[in-house]
């Protein structure tokens, strides 16, 4: 950032008073510009024993499979964003469930959040950002063609928890969380 978005004056990078990090500060109007991680929100859409995946029609990772997800918009909650992304990318209407996984991708300035979601019918279609959308049971997941480590980790956790009976034991469980390292391609 070179210029203030408030008054268009040049900005300086410095540690403002009462702060501990360098920020972009406008010396003219005093505006402090904060840059924060972007939230990627999505669902694990489940129909029976199958999970709905989308084949990406956009970069990054064009042609690879992913859970329906995307950047959260201003003015929406994380769960509302996840429902919207599922409808936009997979044409699927879902009943949103609890937050399932939270993955910190600090090197990409992102946080990925995936919610459990139930599909009440096998109705779906590829949106503009998807080449194809399909239901997969665990044995048919194209593991070598999964787009992102956050999606692969979430699917691995989901199938392990389902096999262990975690979902049938209680409606309450701990959210799965971990940091994705820079060496893991995003």
PyMOL commands that set and color helices and strands:
alter all, ss='L'
color gray80, all
select helices_A, chain A and resi 78-90+106-108+138-140+143-145+149-163+166-169
alter helices_A, ss='H'
color red, helices_A
select strands_A, chain A and resi 11-15+22-26+32-33+38-47+50-56+65-66+69-71+94-105+110-119+130-136+176-179
alter strands_A, ss='S'
color yellow, strands_A
deselect
rebuild
show_as cartoon
